[in-house]
Amino acid sequence: MGAPKKKPTQMKRDQRRAHIKASVPNLIECPHCHELIPSHTVCPNCGWYAGEEKIKVEKEKD
Ligand SMILES: [Zn+2]
């Protein structure tokens, strides 16, 4: 295998990384409580997923 003769310049390094960026989370509206939640996730607000309550969410009482 040939080894690189020179270290890549800052410009070449940054051009390579130009398309590496944080992706926007895919937010959907919870069908039960209408909070915005990431898709394929049990709703942290009401504990619902796929039309039924999967976990019990404790409500903080002040
Ligand atoms: Zn919900």
N, CA, C, O and the ligand as a Tripos MOL2 file, in Angstrom:
@<TRIPOS>MOLECULE
protein
  249   247    63     0     0
PROTEIN
NO_CHARGES

@<TRIPOS>ATOM
      1 N           0.8490   -1.1990    0.0000 N.3       1 MET1
      2 CA          0.0000    0.0000    0.0000 C.3       1 MET1
      3 C           0.8780    1.2400    0.0000 C.2       1 MET1
      4 O           1.8080    1.3620    0.7970 O.2       1 MET1
      5 N           0.5660    2.1570   -0.9070 N.am      2 GLY2
      6 CA          1.3040    3.4110   -0.9380 C.3       2 GLY2
      7 C           0.9520    4.2760    0.2400 C.2       2 GLY2
      8 O          -0.2140    4.3960    0.6140 O.2       2 GLY2
      9 N           1.9710    4.8830    0.8260 N.am      3 ALA3
     10 CA          1.7330    5.7810    1.9470 C.3       3 ALA3
     11 C           1.6740    7.2190    1.4400 C.2       3 ALA3
     12 O           2.3790    7.5590    0.4900 O.2       3 ALA3
     13 N           0.8580    8.0630    2.0440 N.am      4 PRO4
     14 CA          0.7870    9.4550    1.6070 C.3       4 PRO4
     15 C           2.1360   10.1400    1.7780 C.2       4 PRO4
     16 O           2.7930    9.9730    2.8050 O.2       4 PRO4
     17 N           2.5500   10.9110    0.7770 N.am      5 LYS5
     18 CA          3.8580   11.5690    0.8350 C.3       5 LYS5
     19 C           3.8320   12.8110    1.7030 C.2       5 LYS5
     20 O           4.8270   13.1770    2.3280 O.2       5 LYS5
     21 N           2.6540   13.4620    1.7290 N.am      6 LYS6
     22 CA          2.5460   14.7130    2.4870 C.3       6 LYS6
     23 C           1.3060   14.6880    3.3690 C.2       6 LYS6
     24 O           0.2960   14.0650    3.0410 O.2       6 LYS6
     25 N           1.4090   15.3810    4.4930 N.am      7 LYS7
     26 CA          0.2510   15.5860    5.3550 C.3       7 LYS7
     27 C          -0.7640   16.4590    4.6140 C.2       7 LYS7
     28 O          -0.3810   17.4640    4.0160 O.2       7 LYS7
     29 N          -2.0630   16.0900    4.6430 N.am      8 PRO8
     30 CA         -3.0450   16.9330    3.9520 C.3       8 PRO8
     31 C          -3.0670   18.3380    4.5380 C.2       8 PRO8
     32 O          -2.9280   18.5100    5.7490 O.2       8 PRO8
     33 N          -3.2390   19.3410    3.6820 N.am      9 THR9
     34 CA         -3.3120   20.7250    4.1540 C.3       9 THR9
     35 C          -4.5960   20.9340    4.9400 C.2       9 THR9
     36 O          -5.5360   20.1460    4.8350 O.2       9 THR9
     37 N          -4.6290   22.0150    5.7380 N.am     10 GLN10
     38 CA         -5.8500   22.3590    6.4770 C.3      10 GLN10
     39 C          -7.0350   22.4680    5.5360 C.2      10 GLN10
     40 O          -8.1410   22.0460    5.8730 O.2      10 GLN10
     41 N          -6.8050   23.0440    4.3350 N.am     11 MET11
     42 CA         -7.9130   23.2400    3.4020 C.3      11 MET11
     43 C          -8.4650   21.8910    2.9480 C.2      11 MET11
     44 O          -9.6800   21.6940    2.9200 O.2      11 MET11
     45 N          -7.5640   20.9460    2.5850 N.am     12 LYS12
     46 CA         -8.0170   19.6320    2.1230 C.3      12 LYS12
     47 C          -8.7290   18.8930    3.2530 C.2      12 LYS12
     48 O          -9.7470   18.2390    3.0270 O.2      12 LYS12
     49 N          -8.1920   19.0000    4.4680 N.am     13 ARG13
     50 CA         -8.8310   18.3620    5.6260 C.3      13 ARG13
     51 C         -10.2430   18.9270    5.8420 C.2      13 ARG13
     52 O         -11.1960   18.1780    6.0600 O.2      13 ARG13
     53 N         -10.3600   20.2530    5.7790 N.am     14 ASP14
     54 CA        -11.6540   20.8890    6.0200 C.3      14 ASP14
     55 C         -12.6290   20.6390    4.8700 C.2      14 ASP14
     56 O         -13.8350   20.5320    5.0920 O.2      14 ASP14
     57 N         -12.1120   20.5470    3.6390 N.am     15 GLN15
     58 CA        -12.9980   20.2140    2.5080 C.3      15 GLN15
     59 C         -13.5750   18.8130    2.6830 C.2      15 GLN15
     60 O         -14.7410   18.5680    2.3750 O.2      15 GLN15
     61 N         -12.7370   17.8870    3.1850 N.am     16 ARG16
     62 CA        -13.1990   16.5160    3.3950 C.3      16 ARG16
     63 C         -14.3100   16.5000    4.4490 C.2      16 ARG16
     64 O         -15.2690   15.7380    4.3290 O.2      16 ARG16
     65 N         -14.1810   17.3370    5.4780 N.am     17 ARG17
     66 CA        -15.1430   17.3360    6.5810 C.3      17 ARG17
     67 C         -16.3130   18.2820    6.3570 C.2      17 ARG17
     68 O         -17.1760   18.4110    7.2250 O.2      17 ARG17
     69 N         -16.3550   18.9510    5.1970 N.am     18 ALA18
     70 CA        -17.3690   19.9890    4.9700 C.3      18 ALA18
     71 C         -18.7850   19.4210    5.0260 C.2      18 ALA18
     72 O         -19.7190   20.1210    5.4180 O.2      18 ALA18
     73 N         -18.9520   18.1460    4.6320 N.am     19 HIS19
     74 CA        -20.3050   17.5710    4.5940 C.3      19 HIS19
     75 C         -20.6480   16.8370    5.8830 C.2      19 HIS19
     76 O         -21.7390   16.2770    5.9890 O.2      19 HIS19
     77 N         -19.7360   16.8220    6.8800 N.am     20 ILE20
     78 CA        -20.0110   16.1830    8.1650 C.3      20 ILE20
     79 C         -20.6680   17.2180    9.0560 C.2      20 ILE20
     80 O         -20.0120   18.1570    9.5080 O.2      20 ILE20
     81 N         -21.9510   17.0550    9.3130 N.am     21 LYS21
     82 CA        -22.6370   18.0150   10.1590 C.3      21 LYS21
     83 C         -23.7050   17.3130   10.9850 C.2      21 LYS21
     84 O         -24.1430   16.2090   10.6620 O.2      21 LYS21
     85 N         -24.1100   17.9810   12.0590 N.am     22 ALA22
     86 CA        -25.1380   17.4200   12.9300 C.3      22 ALA22
     87 C         -26.4660   17.3850   12.1810 C.2      22 ALA22
     88 O         -26.8320   18.3370   11.4920 O.2      22 ALA22
     89 N         -27.1870   16.2570   12.3290 N.am     23 SER23
     90 CA        -28.4660   16.1390   11.6460 C.3      23 SER23
     91 C         -29.5870   16.6460   12.5510 C.2      23 SER23
     92 O         -29.5000   16.5590   13.7760 O.2      23 SER23
     93 N         -30.6200   17.1660   11.9420 N.am     24 VAL24
     94 CA        -31.7710   17.6740   12.6890 C.3      24 VAL24
     95 C         -32.6070   16.4790   13.1460 C.2      24 VAL24
     96 O         -32.9470   15.6280   12.3240 O.2      24 VAL24
     97 N         -32.9510   16.3900   14.4470 N.am     25 PRO25
     98 CA        -33.7640   15.2580   14.9090 C.3      25 PRO25
     99 C         -35.1480   15.2630   14.2640 C.2      25 PRO25
    100 O         -35.7570   16.3160   14.0750 O.2      25 PRO25
    101 N         -35.6360   14.0520   13.9270 N.am     26 ASN26
    102 CA        -36.9300   13.9180   13.2600 C.3      26 ASN26
    103 C         -38.0440   13.9730   14.3040 C.2      26 ASN26
    104 O         -38.4150   12.9520   14.8830 O.2      26 ASN26
    105 N         -38.5720   15.1740   14.5390 N.am     27 LEU27
    106 CA        -39.5820   15.3580   15.5740 C.3      27 LEU27
    107 C         -40.9840   15.1540   14.9970 C.2      27 LEU27
    108 O         -41.3140   15.6680   13.9280 O.2      27 LEU27
    109 N         -41.7980   14.3910   15.7330 N.am     28 ILE28
    110 CA        -43.2020   14.2010   15.3690 C.3      28 ILE28
    111 C         -44.0570   14.6210   16.5550 C.2      28 ILE28
    112 O         -43.5550   14.7930   17.6660 O.2      28 ILE28
    113 N         -45.3470   14.7820   16.3120 N.am     29 GLU29
    114 CA        -46.2590   15.1580   17.3860 C.3      29 GLU29
    115 C         -46.8000   13.8890   18.0180 C.2      29 GLU29
    116 O         -47.2520   12.9860   17.3140 O.2      29 GLU29
    117 N         -46.7560   13.8140   19.3720 N.am     30 CYS30
    118 CA        -47.3170   12.6590   20.0820 C.3      30 CYS30
    119 C         -48.8190   12.5840   19.8110 C.2      30 CYS30
    120 O         -49.5210   13.5770   20.0000 O.2      30 CYS30
    121 N         -49.3370   11.4060   19.3620 N.am     31 PRO31
    122 CA        -50.7760   11.3200   19.0650 C.3      31 PRO31
    123 C         -51.6510   11.3920   20.3170 C.2      31 PRO31
    124 O         -52.8600   11.5990   20.2200 O.2      31 PRO31
    125 N         -51.0370   11.2210   21.4960 N.am     32 HIS32
    126 CA        -51.8210   11.2050   22.7360 C.3      32 HIS32
    127 C         -51.8560   12.5720   23.4040 C.2      32 HIS32
    128 O         -52.9320   13.0720   23.7320 O.2      32 HIS32
    129 N         -50.6630   13.1980   23.6150 N.am     33 CYS33
    130 CA        -50.6340   14.4660   24.3430 C.3      33 CYS33
    131 C         -50.1850   15.6250   23.4600 C.2      33 CYS33
    132 O         -50.1440   16.7670   23.9190 O.2      33 CYS33
    133 N         -49.8440   15.3470   22.1880 N.am     34 HIS34
    134 CA        -49.4930   16.3690   21.1980 C.3      34 HIS34
    135 C         -48.2310   17.1450   21.5630 C.2      34 HIS34
    136 O         -48.0800   18.3050   21.1800 O.2      34 HIS34
    137 N         -47.3120   16.4950   22.3140 N.am     35 GLU35
    138 CA        -45.9720   17.0650   22.5350 C.3      35 GLU35
    139 C         -45.1080   16.7120   21.3280 C.2      35 GLU35
    140 O         -45.3640   15.7110   20.6590 O.2      35 GLU35
    141 N         -44.0820   17.5270   21.0400 N.am     36 LEU36
    142 CA        -43.1310   17.1770   19.9860 C.3      36 LEU36
    143 C         -42.1090   16.1960   20.5630 C.2      36 LEU36
    144 O         -41.4210   16.5180   21.5320 O.2      36 LEU36
    145 N         -42.0050   14.9970   19.9720 N.am     37 ILE37
    146 CA        -41.0890   13.9580   20.4510 C.3      37 ILE37
    147 C         -40.3290   13.3900   19.2490 C.2      37 ILE37
    148 O         -40.8260   13.4590   18.1250 O.2      37 ILE37
    149 N         -39.1100   12.8180   19.4700 N.am     38 PRO38
    150 CA        -38.4260   12.1340   18.3670 C.3      38 PRO38
    151 C         -39.2360   10.9140   17.9360 C.2      38 PRO38
    152 O         -39.8400   10.2460   18.7750 O.2      38 PRO38
    153 N         -39.2570   10.6140   16.6220 N.am     39 SER39
    154 CA        -40.0370    9.4830   16.1420 C.3      39 SER39
    155 C         -39.4520    8.1740   16.6570 C.2      39 SER39
    156 O         -38.2670    8.1200   16.9840 O.2      39 SER39
    157 N         -40.2640    7.1130   16.7360 N.am     40 HIS40
    158 CA        -39.9050    5.7860   17.2400 C.3      40 HIS40
    159 C         -39.4110    5.8630   18.6830 C.2      40 HIS40
    160 O         -38.4780    5.1530   19.0590 O.2      40 HIS40
    161 N         -40.0370    6.7230   19.4910 N.am     41 THR41
    162 CA        -39.6330    6.9310   20.8720 C.3      41 THR41
    163 C         -40.8880    6.9540   21.7410 C.2      41 THR41
    164 O         -41.8940    7.5620   21.3760 O.2      41 THR41
    165 N         -40.8180    6.2770   22.9100 N.am     42 VAL42
    166 CA        -41.9140    6.3900   23.8680 C.3      42 VAL42
    167 C         -41.9790    7.8460   24.3260 C.2      42 VAL42
    168 O         -40.9550    8.4380   24.6670 O.2      42 VAL42
    169 N         -43.1760    8.4180   24.3330 N.am     43 CYS43
    170 CA        -43.3330    9.8280   24.6930 C.3      43 CYS43
    171 C         -42.9020   10.0530   26.1400 C.2      43 CYS43
    172 O         -43.4740    9.4450   27.0440 O.2      43 CYS43
    173 N         -41.8970   10.9220   26.3870 N.am     44 PRO44
    174 CA        -41.4630   11.1610   27.7640 C.3      44 PRO44
    175 C         -42.4880   11.9550   28.5660 C.2      44 PRO44
    176 O         -42.3940   12.0150   29.7920 O.2      44 PRO44
    177 N         -43.4550   12.5580   27.9040 N.am     45 ASN45
    178 CA        -44.4520   13.3800   28.5950 C.3      45 ASN45
    179 C         -45.5980   12.5280   29.1400 C.2      45 ASN45
    180 O         -46.0170   12.7190   30.2820 O.2      45 ASN45
    181 N         -46.1210   11.5690   28.3200 N.am     46 CYS46
    182 CA        -47.2810   10.7860   28.7490 C.3      46 CYS46
    183 C         -46.9990    9.2840   28.7710 C.2      46 CYS46
    184 O         -47.8340    8.5240   29.2610 O.2      46 CYS46
    185 N         -45.8260    8.8170   28.2450 N.am     47 GLY47
    186 CA        -45.4850    7.3960   28.2990 C.3      47 GLY47
    187 C         -46.1850    6.5560   27.2570 C.2      47 GLY47
    188 O         -46.1840    5.3300   27.3700 O.2      47 GLY47
    189 N         -46.7870    7.1660   26.2400 N.am     48 TRP48
    190 CA        -47.5090    6.4160   25.2300 C.3      48 TRP48
    191 C         -46.6180    6.0620   24.0500 C.2      48 TRP48
    192 O         -45.7390    6.8350   23.6680 O.2      48 TRP48
    193 N         -46.8550    4.8770   23.4730 N.am     49 TYR49
    194 CA        -46.2030    4.4770   22.2390 C.3      49 TYR49
    195 C         -47.0980    3.4550   21.5410 C.2      49 TYR49
    196 O         -47.6250    2.5560   22.1960 O.2      49 TYR49
    197 N         -47.2760    3.5710   20.2420 N.am     50 ALA50
    198 CA        -48.0840    2.6590   19.4160 C.3      50 ALA50
    199 C         -49.4870    2.4890   19.9890 C.2      50 ALA50
    200 O         -50.0060    1.3740   20.0360 O.2      50 ALA50
    201 N         -50.1030    3.5820   20.4240 N.am     51 GLY51
    202 CA        -51.5080    3.5630   20.7910 C.3      51 GLY51
    203 C         -51.8300    3.0700   22.1820 C.2      51 GLY51
    204 O         -53.0060    2.9220   22.5150 O.2      51 GLY51
    205 N         -50.8100    2.8050   23.0270 N.am     52 GLU52
    206 CA        -51.0910    2.4000   24.3980 C.3      52 GLU52
    207 C         -50.0230    2.9140   25.3370 C.2      52 GLU52
    208 O         -48.9250    3.2720   24.9100 O.2      52 GLU52
    209 N         -50.3540    2.9490   26.6430 N.am     53 GLU53
    210 CA        -49.4130    3.4500   27.6240 C.3      53 GLU53
    211 C         -48.3780    2.3740   27.9130 C.2      53 GLU53
    212 O         -48.7230    1.3050   28.4160 O.2      53 GLU53
    213 N         -47.0970    2.6460   27.5980 N.am     54 LYS54
    214 CA        -46.0310    1.6490   27.7660 C.3      54 LYS54
    215 C         -45.3130    1.8260   29.0940 C.2      54 LYS54
    216 O         -44.9310    0.8370   29.7200 O.2      54 LYS54
    217 N         -45.1230    3.0470   29.5330 N.am     55 ILE55
    218 CA        -44.4660    3.2790   30.8150 C.3      55 ILE55
    219 C         -45.3000    4.2740   31.6130 C.2      55 ILE55
    220 O         -46.0190    5.1030   31.0550 O.2      55 ILE55
    221 N         -45.1820    4.1660   32.9430 N.am     56 LYS56
    222 CA        -45.8650    5.1320   33.7930 C.3      56 LYS56
    223 C         -44.9380    6.3350   33.9840 C.2      56 LYS56
    224 O         -43.7970    6.1890   34.4210 O.2      56 LYS56
    225 N         -45.4400    7.5080   33.6540 N.am     57 VAL57
    226 CA        -44.6520    8.7260   33.8230 C.3      57 VAL57
    227 C         -45.0940    9.4080   35.1090 C.2      57 VAL57
    228 O         -46.2630    9.7500   35.2940 O.2      57 VAL57
    229 N         -44.0950    9.5980   36.0080 N.am     58 GLU58
    230 CA        -44.4050   10.2630   37.2810 C.3      58 GLU58
    231 C         -44.5260   11.7570   37.0420 C.2      58 GLU58
    232 O         -43.6490   12.3840   36.4480 O.2      58 GLU58
    233 N         -45.6000   12.2970   37.5040 N.am     59 LYS59
    234 CA        -45.8150   13.7440   37.3910 C.3      59 LYS59
    235 C         -45.2360   14.4300   38.6290 C.2      59 LYS59
    236 O         -45.5520   14.0650   39.7610 O.2      59 LYS59
    237 N         -44.3780   15.4370   38.3930 N.am     60 GLU60
    238 CA        -43.8000   16.1750   39.5240 C.3      60 GLU60
    239 C         -44.8470   17.0780   40.1440 C.2      60 GLU60
    240 O         -45.5350   17.8360   39.4610 O.2      60 GLU60
    241 N         -44.9480   16.9710   41.4770 N.am     61 LYS61
    242 CA        -45.9240   17.7980   42.1800 C.3      61 LYS61
    243 C         -45.1910   18.8610   42.9810 C.2      61 LYS61
    244 O         -44.3700   18.5430   43.8420 O.2      61 LYS61
    245 N         -45.4820   20.1030   42.7030 N.am     62 ASP62
    246 CA        -44.8460   21.2150   43.4160 C.3      62 ASP62
    247 C         -45.7750   21.7760   44.4980 C.2      62 ASP62
    248 O         -45.4070   22.7180   45.2000 O.2      62 ASP62
    249 ZN        -47.3660   11.9970   24.6810 Zn       63 ZN63
@<TRIPOS>BOND
     1     1     2 1
     2     2     3 1
     3     3     4 2
     4     3     5 am
     5     5     6 1
     6     6     7 1
     7     7     8 2
     8     7     9 am
     9     9    10 1
    10    10    11 1
    11    11    12 2
    12    11    13 am
    13    13    14 1
    14    14    15 1
    15    15    16 2
    16    15    17 am
    17    17    18 1
    18    18    19 1
    19    19    20 2
    20    19    21 am
    21    21    22 1
    22    22    23 1
    23    23    24 2
    24    23    25 am
    25    25    26 1
    26    26    27 1
    27    27    28 2
    28    27    29 am
    29    29    30 1
    30    30    31 1
    31    31    32 2
    32    31    33 am
    33    33    34 1
    34    34    35 1
    35    35    36 2
    36    35    37 am
    37    37    38 1
    38    38    39 1
    39    39    40 2
    40    39    41 am
    41    41    42 1
    42    42    43 1
    43    43    44 2
    44    43    45 am
    45    45    46 1
    46    46    47 1
    47    47    48 2
    48    47    49 am
    49    49    50 1
    50    50    51 1
    51    51    52 2
    52    51    53 am
    53    53    54 1
    54    54    55 1
    55    55    56 2
    56    55    57 am
    57    57    58 1
    58    58    59 1
    59    59    60 2
    60    59    61 am
    61    61    62 1
    62    62    63 1
    63    63    64 2
    64    63    65 am
    65    65    66 1
    66    66    67 1
    67    67    68 2
    68    67    69 am
    69    69    70 1
    70    70    71 1
    71    71    72 2
    72    71    73 am
    73    73    74 1
    74    74    75 1
    75    75    76 2
    76    75    77 am
    77    77    78 1
    78    78    79 1
    79    79    80 2
    80    79    81 am
    81    81    82 1
    82    82    83 1
    83    83    84 2
    84    83    85 am
    85    85    86 1
    86    86    87 1
    87    87    88 2
    88    87    89 am
    89    89    90 1
    90    90    91 1
    91    91    92 2
    92    91    93 am
    93    93    94 1
    94    94    95 1
    95    95    96 2
    96    95    97 am
    97    97    98 1
    98    98    99 1
    99    99   100 2
   100    99   101 am
   101   101   102 1
   102   102   103 1
   103   103   104 2
   104   103   105 am
   105   105   106 1
   106   106   107 1
   107   107   108 2
   108   107   109 am
   109   109   110 1
   110   110   111 1
   111   111   112 2
   112   111   113 am
   113   113   114 1
   114   114   115 1
   115   115   116 2
   116   115   117 am
   117   117   118 1
   118   118   119 1
   119   119   120 2
   120   119   121 am
   121   121   122 1
   122   122   123 1
   123   123   124 2
   124   123   125 am
   125   125   126 1
   126   126   127 1
   127   127   128 2
   128   127   129 am
   129   129   130 1
   130   130   131 1
   131   131   132 2
   132   131   133 am
   133   133   134 1
   134   134   135 1
   135   135   136 2
   136   135   137 am
   137   137   138 1
   138   138   139 1
   139   139   140 2
   140   139   141 am
   141   141   142 1
   142   142   143 1
   143   143   144 2
   144   143   145 am
   145   145   146 1
   146   146   147 1
   147   147   148 2
   148   147   149 am
   149   149   150 1
   150   150   151 1
   151   151   152 2
   152   151   153 am
   153   153   154 1
   154   154   155 1
   155   155   156 2
   156   155   157 am
   157   157   158 1
   158   158   159 1
   159   159   160 2
   160   159   161 am
   161   161   162 1
   162   162   163 1
   163   163   164 2
   164   163   165 am
   165   165   166 1
   166   166   167 1
   167   167   168 2
   168   167   169 am
   169   169   170 1
   170   170   171 1
   171   171   172 2
   172   171   173 am
   173   173   174 1
   174   174   175 1
   175   175   176 2
   176   175   177 am
   177   177   178 1
   178   178   179 1
   179   179   180 2
   180   179   181 am
   181   181   182 1
   182   182   183 1
   183   183   184 2
   184   183   185 am
   185   185   186 1
   186   186   187 1
   187   187   188 2
   188   187   189 am
   189   189   190 1
   190   190   191 1
   191   191   192 2
   192   191   193 am
   193   193   194 1
   194   194   195 1
   195   195   196 2
   196   195   197 am
   197   197   198 1
   198   198   199 1
   199   199   200 2
   200   199   201 am
   201   201   202 1
   202   202   203 1
   203   203   204 2
   204   203   205 am
   205   205   206 1
   206   206   207 1
   207   207   208 2
   208   207   209 am
   209   209   210 1
   210   210   211 1
   211   211   212 2
   212   211   213 am
   213   213   214 1
   214   214   215 1
   215   215   216 2
   216   215   217 am
   217   217   218 1
   218   218   219 1
   219   219   220 2
   220   219   221 am
   221   221   222 1
   222   222   223 1
   223   223   224 2
   224   223   225 am
   225   225   226 1
   226   226   227 1
   227   227   228 2
   228   227   229 am
   229   229   230 1
   230   230   231 1
   231   231   232 2
   232   231   233 am
   233   233   234 1
   234   234   235 1
   235   235   236 2
   236   235   237 am
   237   237   238 1
   238   238   239 1
   239   239   240 2
   240   239   241 am
   241   241   242 1
   242   242   243 1
   243   243   244 2
   244   243   245 am
   245   245   246 1
   246   246   247 1
   247   247   248 2
@<TRIPOS>SUBSTRUCTURE
     1 MET1         2 RESIDUE 1 A MET
     2 GLY2         6 RESIDUE 1 A GLY
     3 ALA3        10 RESIDUE 1 A ALA
     4 PRO4        14 RESIDUE 1 A PRO
     5 LYS5        18 RESIDUE 1 A LYS
     6 LYS6        22 RESIDUE 1 A LYS
     7 LYS7        26 RESIDUE 1 A LYS
     8 PRO8        30 RESIDUE 1 A PRO
     9 THR9        34 RESIDUE 1 A THR
    10 GLN10       38 RESIDUE 1 A GLN
    11 MET11       42 RESIDUE 1 A MET
    12 LYS12       46 RESIDUE 1 A LYS
    13 ARG13       50 RESIDUE 1 A ARG
    14 ASP14       54 RESIDUE 1 A ASP
    15 GLN15       58 RESIDUE 1 A GLN
    16 ARG16       62 RESIDUE 1 A ARG
    17 ARG17       66 RESIDUE 1 A ARG
    18 ALA18       70 RESIDUE 1 A ALA
    19 HIS19       74 RESIDUE 1 A HIS
    20 ILE20       78 RESIDUE 1 A ILE
    21 LYS21       82 RESIDUE 1 A LYS
    22 ALA22       86 RESIDUE 1 A ALA
    23 SER23       90 RESIDUE 1 A SER
    24 VAL24       94 RESIDUE 1 A VAL
    25 PRO25       98 RESIDUE 1 A PRO
    26 ASN26      102 RESIDUE 1 A ASN
    27 LEU27      106 RESIDUE 1 A LEU
    28 ILE28      110 RESIDUE 1 A ILE
    29 GLU29      114 RESIDUE 1 A GLU
    30 CYS30      118 RESIDUE 1 A CYS
    31 PRO31      122 RESIDUE 1 A PRO
    32 HIS32      126 RESIDUE 1 A HIS
    33 CYS33      130 RESIDUE 1 A CYS
    34 HIS34      134 RESIDUE 1 A HIS
    35 GLU35      138 RESIDUE 1 A GLU
    36 LEU36      142 RESIDUE 1 A LEU
    37 ILE37      146 RESIDUE 1 A ILE
    38 PRO38      150 RESIDUE 1 A PRO
    39 SER39      154 RESIDUE 1 A SER
    40 HIS40      158 RESIDUE 1 A HIS
    41 THR41      162 RESIDUE 1 A THR
    42 VAL42      166 RESIDUE 1 A VAL
    43 CYS43      170 RESIDUE 1 A CYS
    44 PRO44      174 RESIDUE 1 A PRO
    45 ASN45      178 RESIDUE 1 A ASN
    46 CYS46      182 RESIDUE 1 A CYS
    47 GLY47      186 RESIDUE 1 A GLY
    48 TRP48      190 RESIDUE 1 A TRP
    49 TYR49      194 RESIDUE 1 A TYR
    50 ALA50      198 RESIDUE 1 A ALA
    51 GLY51      202 RESIDUE 1 A GLY
    52 GLU52      206 RESIDUE 1 A GLU
    53 GLU53      210 RESIDUE 1 A GLU
    54 LYS54      214 RESIDUE 1 A LYS
    55 ILE55      218 RESIDUE 1 A ILE
    56 LYS56      222 RESIDUE 1 A LYS
    57 VAL57      226 RESIDUE 1 A VAL
    58 GLU58      230 RESIDUE 1 A GLU
    59 LYS59      234 RESIDUE 1 A LYS
    60 GLU60      238 RESIDUE 1 A GLU
    61 LYS61      242 RESIDUE 1 A LYS
    62 ASP62      246 RESIDUE 1 A ASP
    63 ZN63       249 GROUP 0 **** ****
